[in-house]
């Protein structure tokens, strides 16, 4: 007993008064405090409120009608305190006053709580079983059996908690390693900057100071991200360790009545924390390098490299002939190494190689607004041309295979619509069509165009993208200046509001996505060279600006070999990873 008391010694003092517990009350987070300490803490800061934050972990507990007095008394902890104070070696159970004895029924004098009502989750006596807890509405079992049963139910949860703790520890270690790697890169980069600056110190001191300040600011910003991530992981880890340790301690040392009194709280907390997954840190945050400048006349110290993409080529000029475009509105990857471009004002879809070699055209009666390709054995190309139908072409010979509406056929003539965007769910080859008039996107079967789903949206779907791995649908709203990231049922999980130089953008245009994130074309308006390509993660957080100072980009897509193709007015720009 002396060894057991010594091991739990740190748990016998109230964190508020730093003295041994007196009438300890337990909060939902399993932290206990003296009743008077909690009452003083509550009345001094939170009087009249329905919840109280834990003084230690800040987790909130909903108070009963009688406030602090109505919280559950931690009889198990109170018994241990009495054992230490009286220096008694108690083996079977903790000492309690008669009115506090959890084994005696407070409703029926003299009766012992021999049973546990599973319906109400409380101990009851023999009289209770025939008065207020009678069958069939209530189900009760003998208290010893209940204790064994629910101890085992808690033990069954422990392996998952152990795995969660190991996973959190691994995530914390990974995050720490990434931060260490980034710190090393910062040191190397600062040294590279300083080595270059030493050669021409008199002329380039201003550039050196400015660049190192940018690095330090970047380090500060990213370290804040790392610190927040590690703090979240640490809190999750400590919370799970605390709850697991307290649960094991209570199971191993508490009497049946004490255990069953605390069981509902423990079980609820174990279940709620069991499903929590650790947040992930983006490995790209540790990327940083320095490229020395080459000019000698006008001093150019160099530049910091944070971007992973660069333009590798551009093809096309304004015109109507092969290799020319008159407003490239949308672009999609068709067969390997090939693209289809919606050449809007030339009323055609142009087929070309990724290098710009002309392969063919599909003439249309009106200008195409959007194109998308289904990569299955049938090789279908979908086109929106301002009509009420989605047109489907065979990519092998560019012939029209079928067309289908986005509403039931008998409602086409009666329905106002404006079809603007296309996307493909590659896992199922289903077709997604955006209608800015009806403010919906519709999902269609690829074989015949049958409507599978019609999903309302909050942002007009001028451009659409789908990420199959996460079931996300990204809606770019053009002149609304925002992009919604939602699920396949239309629930918005995040909203992106891009900025350029701190100012909200006027237009959000083409969008595409993969496992690395969301790639978005934005435009500030006014001058024609204010276009940017932004990169966000799949939760809508800004990561990078891939390009800027561009003309009038519209559509964007991934090519078959992982490059980015951007429809840029009268040309197509190709970007690849550095």
C-alpha positions in Angstrom: 0.0 0.0 0.0 2.9 2.4 0.8 4.3 1.9 -2.7 0.9 2.5 -4.3 0.3 5.7 -2.2 3.8 7.0 -3.1 3.1 6.5 -6.9 -0.1 8.6 -6.7 1.2 11.2 -4.4 1.4 14.0 -7.1 -2.3 13.5 -7.7 -3.4 14.3 -4.1 -3.1 18.1 -4.2 -5.6 20.5 -5.8 -4.0 22.6 -8.5 -5.8 25.7 -7.3 -5.0 25.8 -3.6 -1.9 23.5 -3.7 -3.3 21.6 -0.7 -4.8 18.1 -0.3 -8.2 17.7 -1.9 -11.2 18.6 0.2 -14.6 17.4 -1.2 -13.0 17.0 -4.7 -15.3 17.6 -7.7 -14.5 16.1 -11.1 -14.8 18.0 -14.5 -15.5 16.4 -17.8 -11.8 16.5 -18.6 -11.2 14.2 -15.6 -9.3 16.9 -13.7 -10.4 17.3 -10.0 -10.4 20.3 -7.7 -11.7 21.2 -4.2 -15.3 22.1 -4.2 -14.7 25.4 -2.5 -11.8 26.2 -4.8 -14.0 25.6 -7.8 -16.8 27.7 -6.4 -14.5 30.6 -5.8 -12.9 30.2 -9.3 -16.4 30.1 -10.8 -17.9 33.0 -9.0 -14.9 35.2 -9.5 -14.7 34.8 -13.3 -17.7 32.9 -14.7 -20.7 33.6 -12.4 -24.0 32.9 -14.0 -22.5 31.0 -17.0 -23.6 27.5 -17.9 -20.1 26.2 -18.6 -16.8 26.5 -16.8 -13.3 26.0 -18.4 -10.9 23.7 -16.6 -8.2 25.8 -14.8 -5.6 23.4 -16.1 -6.4 22.3 -19.7 -9.2 24.9 -20.5 -11.6 22.2 -21.7 -15.2 23.4 -20.9 -17.7 21.5 -18.7 -21.4 22.0 -18.9 -22.6 22.7 -15.3 -25.8 21.1 -13.8 -28.6 23.3 -12.4 -26.9 23.4 -9.0 -23.6 24.5 -10.6 -20.4 23.4 -8.8 -22.3 21.6 -6.1 -24.0 19.4 -8.6 -20.8 18.1 -10.2 -19.9 14.5 -9.4 -17.8 14.0 -6.3 -14.6 12.1 -6.9 -15.1 9.7 -4.0 -12.2 7.5 -5.2 -9.8 10.4 -5.0 -11.3 11.6 -1.7 -10.8 8.1 -0.2 -7.2 8.0 -1.2 -6.6 11.4 0.4 -8.2 10.2 3.6 -5.9 7.1 3.5 -2.8 9.3 3.3 -4.0 11.7 6.0 -4.9 8.9 8.5 -2.0 6.7 7.5 -4.3 3.6 7.3 -3.7 0.6 5.2 -7.1 0.1 3.7 -7.3 -2.8 1.3 -11.0 -3.2 0.2 -12.4 0.3 -0.2 -12.0 3.9 0.7 -13.4 5.5 4.0 -16.6 7.5 3.6 -19.1 9.1 5.9 -22.5 7.3 5.9 -24.2 10.1 4.0 -21.4 10.0 1.4 -21.3 6.2 1.0 -21.9 5.6 -2.7 -23.0 1.9 -2.0 -26.0 3.1 0.1 -29.3 4.1 -1.7 -30.2 7.7 -0.9 -33.8 7.1 -1.9 -34.5 4.0 0.1 -33.0 4.1 3.6 -31.0 1.1 4.7 -30.9 -0.4 1.2 -27.6 -1.2 -0.5 -27.1 -0.6 -4.2 -26.6 -4.2 -5.3 -27.5 -3.5 -9.0 -26.5 -1.3 -11.9 -29.1 0.1 -14.3 -27.6 0.0 -17.8 -30.4 2.1 -19.1 -29.8 5.0 -16.7 -26.1 4.3 -16.1 -26.3 4.4 -12.3 -26.2 2.1 -9.2 -29.6 1.2 -7.8 -30.9 -0.9 -4.9 -33.4 -3.8 -4.7 -36.3 -1.4 -4.1 -35.3 0.7 -7.1 -35.6 -2.3 -9.4 -39.4 -2.5 -8.7 -40.2 1.2 -8.3 -38.3 3.5 -10.7 -36.0 1.2 -12.7 -38.4 -1.7 -13.4 -38.3 -3.8 -16.5 -38.8 -3.8 -19.5 -38.1 -0.1 -19.8 -35.0 -0.5 -17.7 -32.3 -3.1 -17.9 -30.2 -3.8 -14.8 -27.6 -6.3 -13.7 -25.7 -7.2 -10.5 -23.1 -4.5 -9.6 -20.2 -6.8 -9.6 -21.0 -8.2 -13.0 -21.5 -4.6 -14.3 -18.1 -3.6 -12.9 -16.4 -6.5 -14.6 -18.3 -5.8 -17.9 -17.6 -2.1 -18.1 -14.0 -2.5 -16.9 -13.5 -4.8 -19.9 -15.3 -2.4 -22.2 -12.8 0.3 -21.2 -9.8 -2.0 -21.5 -11.0 -2.9 -25.1 -10.5 0.8 -25.9 -6.9 0.9 -24.6 -5.2 -0.7 -27.6 -6.6 1.9 -30.0 -5.5 4.6 -27.5 -2.0 3.1 -27.4 -1.8 3.2 -31.2 -3.1 6.8 -31.3 -0.4 7.8 -28.8 2.3 6.1 -30.9 1.0 7.8 -34.0 1.0 11.2 -32.2 4.5 10.6 -31.0 5.6 9.7 -34.5 3.9 12.8 -36.0 5.5 15.0 -33.3 8.9 13.5 -34.2 8.4 14.0 -37.9 7.3 17.6 -37.4 10.4 18.2 -35.2 12.7 16.7 -37.8 11.1 18.8 -40.6 11.6 21.9 -38.4 15.2 20.9 -37.8 15.8 20.4 -41.5 14.3 23.8 -42.3 16.5 25.4 -39.6 19.5 23.8 -41.3 18.4 25.1 -44.7 18.0 28.6 -43.1 21.5 28.5 -41.8 22.9 27.3 -45.1 21.0 29.9 -47.0 22.1 32.8 -44.7 25.7 31.6 -45.1 25.3 31.6 -48.9 23.9 35.1 -48.9 26.7 36.3 -46.6 29.5 34.6 -48.7 28.2 36.4 -51.8 27.8 39.7 -49.9 31.4 39.6 -48.5 32.8 39.9 -52.1 31.0 43.2 -52.8 30.1 44.4 -49.3 30.2 48.1 -50.0 27.8 48.0 -52.9 25.4 45.3 -51.9 25.0 45.8 -48.1 21.4 47.0 -48.7 20.5 44.0 -50.8 22.1 41.6 -48.2 20.2 43.2 -45.3 16.9 43.1 -47.1 17.3 39.5 -48.2 18.3 38.2 -44.8 15.4 40.0 -43.3 13.1 38.2 -45.8 14.7 34.9 -44.8 14.2 35.6 -41.1 10.7 36.7 -41.6 10.0 33.5 -43.6 11.7 31.6 -40.8 9.5 33.3 -38.2 6.3 32.7 -40.1 7.1 29.1 -40.8 8.4 28.4 -37.3 5.1 29.8 -36.1 3.4 27.2 -38.3 5.6 24.4 -37.0 5.2 25.6 -33.4 1.4 25.7 -33.7 1.4 22.2 -35.3 3.7 20.8 -32.6 1.6 22.5 -29.9 -1.6 20.8 -31.3 0.1 17.5 -31.4 1.5 17.9 -27.9 -1.9 18.8 -26.5 -3.5 15.8 -28.2 -0.8 13.6 -26.9 -0.9 14.8 -23.3 -4.7 14.7 -23.3 -4.7 11.1 -24.4 -1.9 10.1 -22.1 -3.7 11.8 -19.2 -7.0 10.2 -19.8 -5.5 6.7 -20.4 -3.4 6.9 -17.2 -6.4 8.1 -15.1 -8.7 5.5 -16.6 -6.2 2.7 -15.9 -5.6 4.0 -12.4 -9.3 4.1 -11.6 -9.9 0.6 -13.0 -7.0 -0.9 -11.0 -7.6 0.8 -7.7 -11.2 2.1 -7.4 -14.0 0.2 -5.7 -16.9 -1.0 -7.8 -19.1 1.8 -6.6 -16.5 4.5 -7.2 -15.6 3.1 -10.6 -19.3 2.9 -11.8 -19.9 6.4 -10.5 -17.0 7.7 -12.8 -17.6 5.3 -15.7 -20.0 7.4 -17.8 -17.5 10.3 -17.9 -14.5 8.1 -18.6 -16.3 6.2 -21.4 -17.6 9.4 -23.0 -14.1 10.9 -23.0 -12.4 7.8 -24.4 -14.9 7.6 -27.2 -14.6 11.3 -28.1 -10.8 11.3 -28.1 -10.4 7.9 -29.8 -11.4 9.2 -33.3 -9.1 12.3 -33.3 -6.4 12.1 -36.0 -3.3 14.2 -35.8 -3.1 17.2 -38.2 -0.5 16.9 -41.0 2.3 19.4 -41.7 3.1 20.3 -45.3 6.6 19.0 -46.2 7.0 21.8 -48.7 7.4 24.3 -45.7 11.0 23.2 -45.2 12.0 24.0 -48.8 14.3 27.0 -49.2 17.4 27.7 -51.3 19.4 30.6 -52.7 20.4 31.3 -56.3 23.4 33.7 -56.7 23.0 36.5 -59.2 25.2 36.5 -62.4 25.3 40.2 -63.3 28.5 42.2 -62.5 27.6 45.7 -63.7 24.4 46.2 -61.8 24.9 44.4 -58.6 22.4 41.5 -58.2 23.1 39.5 -55.0 20.6 36.8 -56.1 17.2 35.6 -55.2 15.4 33.2 -52.8 13.9 30.2 -54.4 10.5 29.2 -52.9 8.6 28.2 -55.9 8.6 24.7 -57.4 7.1 25.5 -60.8 8.4 27.6 -63.7 7.1 28.3 -67.3 9.0 26.0 -69.7 7.4 27.2 -73.0 4.6 29.1 -74.6 3.0 28.6 -78.0 0.3 30.3 -80.1 -0.4 33.8 -81.3 -3.5 35.7 -82.1 -5.2 34.6 -85.4 -7.4 32.1 -87.1 -4.9 29.7 -88.6 -3.1 26.6 -87.3 -1.1 27.4 -84.2 -3.2 30.5 -83.6 -6.0 31.3 -81.2 -8.6 34.0 -80.8 -9.3 33.8 -77.1 -8.2 30.4 -75.6 -11.0 30.0 -73.0 -10.4 26.5 -71.7 -7.9 23.7 -72.0 -7.9 20.0 -71.2 -5.5 17.0 -71.5 -6.9 14.5 -74.1 -4.7 11.6 -75.2 -1.1 11.3 -73.8 0.9 14.3 -75.0 -2.1 16.1 -76.4 -4.3 19.0 -75.5 -7.8 20.3 -76.5 -8.2 24.1 -76.4 -11.6 25.9 -76.5 -10.7 28.6 -79.1 -13.8 30.7 -78.3 -13.9 33.5 -80.9 -12.8 31.2 -83.7 -15.8 28.9 -82.9 -13.7 25.8 -82.7 -11.9 23.3 -80.5 -8.2 23.0 -81.4 -6.3 19.7 -80.9 -2.6 20.1 -80.5 0.5 18.5 -78.9 1.9 19.6 -75.6 4.6 21.3 -77.7 2.1 23.3 -79.7 2.0 21.2 -82.9 -1.4 21.4 -84.6 -3.3 18.1 -84.8 -6.8 19.1 -85.9 -9.9 21.1 -85.2 -13.6 20.5 -84.3 -15.7 23.3 -85.8 -18.7 24.5 -83.8 -21.7 26.8 -84.6 -20.8 29.0 -81.6 -17.8 29.7 -79.4 -16.9 26.9 -76.9 -16.8 27.9 -73.3 -15.3 24.8 -71.7 -13.8 21.4 -72.6 -13.0 18.3 -70.6 -11.8 14.8 -71.5 -12.9 11.3 -70.3 -9.8 9.1 -70.2 -11.4 5.7 -70.7 -11.3 3.3 -73.7 -14.0 5.3 -75.5 -11.9 8.5 -75.3 -14.6 11.1 -75.2 -14.2 14.9 -75.4 -16.9 17.0 -73.8 -17.7 20.6 -75.0 -20.0 23.4 -73.7 -20.8 25.8 -76.5 -23.4 28.1 -75.0 -26.4 25.8 -75.7 -28.5 23.9 -73.2 -26.6 20.6 -74.1 -23.3 19.0 -73.3 -21.8 17.8 -76.5 -19.8 14.6 -76.6 -17.1 13.9 -79.3 -15.1 10.9 -80.2 -11.5 11.9 -79.7 -10.3 9.3 -82.3 -12.0 11.0 -85.2 -13.5 14.2 -83.7 -17.1 13.2 -84.6 -20.1 14.1 -82.5 -21.3 11.0 -80.5 -24.2 12.4 -78.5 -25.4 15.4 -76.6 -27.4 15.6 -73.4 -29.1 18.2 -71.2 -28.6 18.9 -67.5 -32.3 18.8 -66.7 -34.9 16.2 -67.7 -35.6 16.4 -71.4 -39.2 17.6 -71.0 -38.0 20.6 -68.9 -35.3 21.8 -71.3 -37.4 24.4 -73.1 -39.0 25.6 -69.9 -35.8 26.0 -67.9 -33.4 29.0 -68.0 -29.8 27.8 -67.7 -26.2 29.0 -68.4 -23.7 26.1 -68.6 -20.2 27.4 -68.0 -18.0 24.7 -66.6 -17.0 21.0 -66.9 -15.0 18.5 -64.7 -14.6 14.8 -64.7 -14.5 12.5 -61.7 -11.7 10.2 -62.9 -12.5 7.4 -60.5 -15.9 6.8 -62.0 -15.7 8.9 -65.2 -18.8 10.7 -64.2 -19.3 14.2 -65.7 -19.8 17.3 -63.6 -21.4 20.4 -65.2 -21.7 23.9 -63.6 -24.8 26.0 -64.3 -24.4 29.6 -63.1 -28.1 30.5 -63.9 -29.6 27.8 -61.7 -26.6 27.9 -59.2 -26.1 24.2 -59.3 -23.7 21.6 -60.5 -25.0 18.4 -61.9 -23.4 14.9 -62.1 -24.1 12.7 -65.1 -23.4 9.1 -66.2 -20.8 9.0 -68.9 -22.5 6.4 -71.1 -25.7 8.3 -71.8 -25.6 11.5 -69.8 -28.3 10.5 -67.3 -28.6 12.9 -64.4 -27.2 11.3 -61.2 -27.2 14.3 -58.8 -28.1 18.0 -58.8 -26.2 19.9 -56.1 -27.0 23.5 -55.1 -23.9 25.8 -54.7 -23.3 29.2 -53.0 -20.7 30.4 -55.5 -21.5 30.5 -59.2 -19.7 27.6 -60.9 -17.8 29.4 -63.7 -15.0 26.9 -63.3 -14.9 23.5 -61.6 -12.3 20.9 -60.5 -12.6 17.6 -58.7 -10.1 15.8 -56.5 -11.0 12.1 -56.5 -8.8 11.1 -53.5 -10.5 13.5 -51.1 -14.0 13.7 -52.7 -13.6 17.5 -53.0 -15.3 19.6 -55.6 -13.8 23.1 -56.1 -16.0 25.9 -57.4 -14.3 29.0 -58.8 -16.7 32.0 -58.8 -15.1 34.4 -61.5 -16.1 38.0 -60.5 -17.1 37.0 -57.0 -13.4 36.9 -56.1 -13.8 33.7 -54.2 -13.5 29.9 -54.5 -15.5 27.3 -52.5 -14.0 23.9 -51.6 -16.7 21.4 -50.8 -17.6 17.8 -50.8 -19.6 15.8 -53.3 -22.9 16.6 -51.5 -22.4 20.4 -51.7 -21.2 21.1 -48.2 -18.7 23.9 -48.2 -15.6 22.9 -46.1 -13.5 26.0 -46.9 -13.6 29.3 -48.8 -10.6 30.8 -50.6 -10.5 34.6 -51.0 -7.3 35.2 -52.9 -5.3 38.5 -52.7 -2.6 40.1 -54.7 -0.3 42.5 -52.9 -2.7 42.4 -50.0 -5.7 43.4 -52.1 -8.6 41.1 -52.8 -8.6 39.9 -56.4 -11.4 40.8 -58.7 -11.6 37.5 -60.7 -11.1 33.8 -59.8 -10.9 31.8 -63.1 -9.6 28.4 -64.1 -9.0 25.8 -61.4 -7.5 22.3 -61.2 -6.4 20.1 -58.4 -4.5 16.9 -57.5 -3.0 15.4 -54.3 -0.6 18.3 -54.1 -3.4 20.9 -53.8 -5.5 23.4 -55.7 -4.1 25.5 -58.6 -6.0 28.6 -59.3 -5.9 31.4 -61.9 -6.6 34.8 -60.5 -6.7 38.3 -62.0 -6.7 41.7 -60.5 -8.5 43.7 -63.3 -7.4 47.0 -64.8 -4.1 46.2 -66.5 -4.0 43.1 -68.6 -0.8 41.8 -67.0 -2.0 41.3 -63.4 -2.7 37.5 -63.8 -1.3 35.2 -61.1 -1.3 31.4 -60.7 -1.8 30.5 -57.0 -1.3 27.2 -55.2 -3.4 26.2 -52.2 -3.6 23.1 -50.2 -6.8 21.0 -50.3 -8.1 22.7 -47.2 -7.9 26.1 -48.9 -4.7 27.4 -47.3 -2.4 29.5 -49.5 1.0 27.8 -50.3 2.6 29.6 -53.2 2.4 32.0 -56.2 3.6 30.0 -59.2 3.6 32.9 -61.7 2.6 36.5 -62.0 2.5 39.4 -64.4 0.5 37.3 -66.9 -1.9 38.4 -69.5 -5.5 37.1 -69.2 -5.4 33.5 -68.2 -8.6 31.5 -68.1 -8.6 27.7 -68.0 -5.9 25.5 -66.4 -5.3 21.8 -66.4 -2.7 19.1 -65.7 -1.2 17.4 -68.8 -0.7 13.6 -69.0 3.0 14.0 -67.9 2.2 16.2 -64.9 2.8 19.7 -66.4 0.4 22.6 -66.0 -1.2 24.0 -69.2 -2.8 27.4 -69.0 -5.1 29.1 -71.5 -3.7 32.6 -71.7 -5.8 34.6 -74.1 -4.1 34.0 -77.5 -1.6 31.4 -76.3 -1.0 28.3 -74.2 1.6 28.5 -71.4 3.2 25.3 -70.1 4.7 25.1 -66.6 6.7 22.3 -65.1 8.2 21.6 -61.7 11.7 22.9 -61.1 
